């Protein structure tokens, strides 16, 4: 199972929408997908589950023996009472090749503990290792159980301790970039943070004993490139193409603010030649809301929207399939 995260410090770049639709595209390509909602806001979980189901799930998550969220799974480690516990995956509507690990607002408590665990890892304390690897242990066990080919993490828009643990556990990451100034500025934080995390974790692994190294996070996430997310198509009345203007800014910013930072730490973790662009997904406007309402990917909305919108539905399915194929090619799946 390969682990992949869509990661950008800037919110509103469509990470959850991309995660949902790429999961569907991977499944259409014959892959079994584990989607992990590691964002305490639980946007991915609320996409797939009805409100009443989600309310009960979150209400029970702190109960001993009955909780079935990511927090329920890591809670014993966080509280120092024992190992991680296995939880059940949740069914995804109309797709038996996608499995959901539900998120939880209480993951914020895990994040607080991760900050202290980071320091403890440098002191070679077992407690730090246990906390840092807790989420990875849960995901690995369930990934093996469902025979997943791909694990997709959905994460919040920050460079906090939880995202640090997740990215260091991943094999690959991709940056969704929207066509706006703040999305571009956030790339600087992504590059600097990733480079520092990789460098620091390398030190942690060097300090650890051989036995501990075997269970620690590998800490070598490879950067696949960027996805131009939710871009707008020119109406044709204006000869200027605003998306093309932003596209000309994105590529060099990705090179200078992400690739060069990571390359300075380990040149094998960045693309070697070719384009740094994985693909592009245009803004499908109201179809995104229809997908949220139905719990379906945009490309599977036929029968749930007006027939006049079918061409856009088909276009969305094709665009996500193209991006999924390119990701699989770059990951050698």
C-alpha positions in Angstrom: 0.0 0.0 0.0 1.4 3.4 -0.9 0.4 6.4 1.2 -0.4 9.8 -0.4 -1.3 13.2 0.9 -2.6 16.3 -0.8 -0.9 19.0 1.2 -1.0 22.8 1.1 -0.8 25.2 4.0 -3.5 27.3 2.4 -7.2 26.4 2.9 -9.8 26.5 0.2 -7.7 24.8 -2.5 -10.0 21.9 -2.8 -8.1 19.2 -0.9 -11.1 17.3 0.3 -12.9 17.5 -3.1 -9.7 16.3 -4.8 -9.4 13.4 -2.3 -13.0 12.2 -2.8 -12.8 12.4 -6.5 -9.3 10.9 -6.9 -10.3 8.0 -4.6 -13.2 7.3 -7.0 -10.9 7.6 -10.0 -8.4 5.2 -8.4 -11.2 2.8 -7.7 -12.4 3.1 -11.3 -8.9 2.1 -12.3 -9.2 -1.1 -10.3 -7.4 -0.1 -7.1 -8.7 -0.5 -3.6 -8.5 2.8 -1.7 -8.3 3.6 2.0 -9.3 7.2 2.7 -8.2 8.6 6.0 -9.8 11.7 7.5 -7.0 13.1 9.5 -8.4 16.6 9.6 -10.1 17.4 13.0 -12.7 19.4 11.0 -13.9 16.0 9.6 -14.9 17.4 6.2 -14.1 14.1 4.5 -16.2 12.1 7.0 -19.1 14.5 6.8 -19.0 14.1 3.0 -19.5 10.4 3.1 -21.7 9.9 6.1 -25.2 11.2 6.9 -25.4 13.8 9.7 -27.2 11.4 12.1 -24.6 8.7 11.6 -21.7 11.2 12.0 -23.3 12.6 15.2 -23.5 9.2 16.8 -20.0 8.3 15.6 -18.5 11.4 17.2 -20.6 11.1 20.3 -19.3 7.6 21.0 -15.7 8.2 20.0 -14.4 8.8 23.5 -16.1 5.8 25.0 -13.9 2.9 25.9 -14.5 -0.1 23.7 -17.2 1.4 21.5 -15.5 4.3 19.7 -14.9 3.9 16.0 -13.0 7.0 14.9 -9.3 7.7 14.4 -9.2 9.2 17.9 -10.8 6.0 19.4 -7.9 4.1 17.8 -5.0 6.2 19.0 -6.5 7.2 22.4 -4.9 4.4 24.5 -1.5 5.4 23.2 -2.1 9.1 23.8 -3.3 8.4 27.4 -0.5 6.0 28.0 -2.8 3.1 28.7 -1.9 0.6 26.0 -1.4 0.1 22.2 -3.6 1.3 19.4 -7.0 -0.4 19.0 -8.4 -1.5 15.6 -11.5 0.3 14.4 -13.9 -0.5 11.6 -13.9 1.2 8.3 -17.1 2.8 7.1 -18.9 2.0 3.9 -18.7 4.5 1.1 -21.9 5.1 -1.0 -22.0 3.1 -4.3 -18.3 2.0 -4.2 -17.1 -1.1 -2.4 -13.5 -0.4 -3.4 -13.2 2.6 -1.1 -12.9 2.3 2.6 -13.2 5.3 5.0 -11.4 5.7 8.3 -13.5 8.4 10.1 -12.0 11.5 11.5 -12.8 13.1 14.8 -12.7 16.6 16.3 -10.8 15.0 19.3 -7.8 14.4 17.0 -6.8 17.9 18.2 -5.9 16.2 21.6 -3.6 13.8 19.7 -2.0 16.7 18.0 -1.2 18.3 21.3 0.5 15.1 22.5 2.4 14.9 19.2 4.1 18.2 19.9 5.6 16.8 23.1 6.4 13.4 21.4 8.5 15.2 18.8 10.9 16.4 21.5 10.9 13.1 23.2 12.0 11.3 20.0 15.2 13.3 20.0 15.8 12.1 23.5 15.2 8.5 22.3 12.2 8.0 24.6 9.9 5.1 23.8 6.9 7.2 24.7 7.7 9.7 21.9 8.2 6.9 19.4 4.8 5.3 20.4 2.9 8.5 20.0 4.6 9.5 16.7 3.8 6.2 15.1 0.3 5.6 16.6 -1.7 6.8 13.6 0.6 5.0 11.1 0.1 1.8 13.1 -3.7 2.1 12.8 -3.6 2.9 9.1 -1.1 0.1 8.3 -3.2 -2.6 10.1 -6.4 -1.6 8.4 -4.8 -1.1 5.0 -3.6 -4.7 5.2 -7.0 -5.9 6.4 -8.8 -4.4 3.4 -5.9 -5.1 0.9 -5.7 -1.4 0.0 -3.4 -0.4 -2.9 -3.6 3.3 -2.1 -4.1 5.2 1.1 -5.2 8.8 0.7 -4.9 11.1 3.8 -7.1 14.2 4.0 -5.4 16.7 6.2 -6.1 20.2 7.5 -4.5 23.4 6.0 -1.6 23.8 8.4 1.9 22.8 9.2 1.1 21.5 12.7 2.3 18.5 14.6 -0.4 16.2 13.2 0.3 16.9 9.6 4.0 16.5 10.3 3.5 13.0 11.6 1.3 12.2 8.6 3.6 13.6 6.0 6.6 11.8 7.5 4.6 8.5 7.2 3.7 9.1 3.6 5.4 7.7 0.5 4.3 10.7 -1.7 2.6 14.0 -1.5 1.1 16.4 -4.0 0.4 20.1 -3.7 -3.0 21.4 -4.8 -2.6 25.0 -5.8 -5.5 27.4 -6.5 -5.1 30.4 -8.8 -4.8 33.1 -6.1 -2.0 35.0 -4.4 -2.4 33.4 -0.9 -2.3 29.9 -2.4 1.0 30.8 -4.0 2.4 32.4 -0.9 1.6 29.3 1.1 4.0 27.2 -1.1 6.9 28.8 0.7 5.7 27.4 4.0 5.1 24.0 2.5 8.7 23.8 1.1 10.4 25.1 4.2 8.4 22.9 6.6 8.8 19.7 4.6 12.6 20.2 4.3 12.9 20.8 8.0 10.7 17.9 9.0 12.6 15.5 6.7 16.0 16.7 8.0 15.0 16.6 11.6 13.4 13.1 11.4 16.6 11.8 9.7 18.4 12.9 12.9 15.8 11.1 15.1 16.3 7.9 13.1 20.1 8.2 13.3 19.9 8.6 17.1 17.5 5.6 17.5 18.7 2.1 18.1 18.5 -0.4 15.3 15.5 -2.1 16.9 13.6 1.3 17.2 14.5 2.3 13.7 12.6 -0.6 12.3 9.3 0.7 13.8 9.8 4.4 13.2 8.3 6.4 10.4 10.5 6.3 7.3 10.4 10.0 6.9 11.1 10.2 3.2 8.0 11.5 1.4 8.6 12.1 -2.3 7.2 15.2 -3.9 5.2 14.3 -7.1 4.3 17.8 -8.1 1.3 20.1 -8.1 -2.3 20.1 -9.2 -3.9 23.3 -10.5 -7.1 23.1 -8.5 -10.5 24.7 -9.2 -9.2 26.9 -12.0 -11.7 29.0 -14.0 -12.1 28.7 -17.8 -12.0 31.9 -19.8 -15.4 32.8 -21.3 -13.7 33.8 -24.5 -15.0 37.4 -24.5 -11.9 38.6 -22.8 -8.7 37.9 -24.8 -6.7 37.8 -21.5 -6.7 34.4 -19.9 -6.4 34.9 -16.1 -5.8 31.2 -15.5 -2.9 31.1 -17.9 -1.4 34.1 -16.1 -1.6 32.3 -12.8 -0.2 29.1 -14.4 2.9 31.0 -15.4 3.4 32.0 -11.8 2.7 28.6 -10.2 5.3 26.5 -12.0 8.3 28.7 -11.0 7.0 29.2 -7.5 6.7 25.4 -7.0 10.3 25.0 -8.3 11.7 27.8 -6.2 9.7 27.3 -3.0 9.2 23.5 -2.7 11.5 21.6 -5.0 14.6 23.5 -4.3 14.0 23.4 -0.5 13.5 19.6 -0.5 16.2 19.0 -3.0 18.7 20.7 -0.7 17.9 18.0 1.9 17.6 15.0 -0.5 17.6 15.3 -4.2 15.9 11.8 -4.6 12.7 13.2 -3.1 11.8 15.6 -5.9 10.8 15.0 -9.6 13.7 14.2 -11.8 13.1 16.0 -15.1 9.8 16.5 -16.9 6.9 18.7 -15.8 6.2 19.4 -12.1 2.5 19.6 -12.9 0.6 16.5 -12.2 -2.6 17.8 -13.8 -5.4 20.3 -13.5 -9.0 20.3 -12.3 -11.3 23.1 -13.4 -13.9 24.7 -11.2 -17.1 22.7 -11.5 -19.1 25.2 -9.5 -22.6 23.8 -8.5 -21.6 20.2 -9.2 -19.3 20.3 -6.1 -22.4 21.2 -4.0 -24.4 18.4 -5.6 -21.6 16.0 -4.9 -21.6 17.1 -1.2 -25.4 16.7 -1.0 -25.4 13.2 -2.5 -22.1 11.9 -1.0 -21.0 11.0 -4.6 -18.0 12.0 -6.6 -18.7 14.7 -9.2 -18.1 12.1 -12.0 -20.8 9.9 -10.6 -23.6 12.5 -10.5 -25.5 11.2 -13.5 -29.0 10.5 -12.3 -28.7 13.0 -9.5 -28.5 16.3 -11.5 -30.2 17.8 -14.5 -29.4 16.1 -17.8 -28.1 19.4 -19.1 -25.2 19.0 -16.6 -24.2 15.6 -17.8 -21.5 16.9 -20.2 -19.8 18.6 -17.2 -20.2 15.5 -15.1 -18.5 13.5 -17.8 -15.8 16.1 -18.2 -15.1 16.0 -14.4 -14.9 12.2 -14.5 -12.3 12.4 -17.3 -10.2 15.1 -15.6 -10.0 13.2 -12.3 -9.2 10.0 -14.2 -6.3 11.8 -16.0 -4.9 13.1 -12.8 -5.2 9.7 -11.1 -3.5 8.0 -14.0 -0.6 10.5 -13.8 -0.3 10.0 -10.1 -0.2 6.2 -10.5 2.4 6.6 -13.2 4.6 8.8 -11.0 4.2 6.4 -8.1 4.9 3.4 -10.3 1.6 1.7 -9.4 
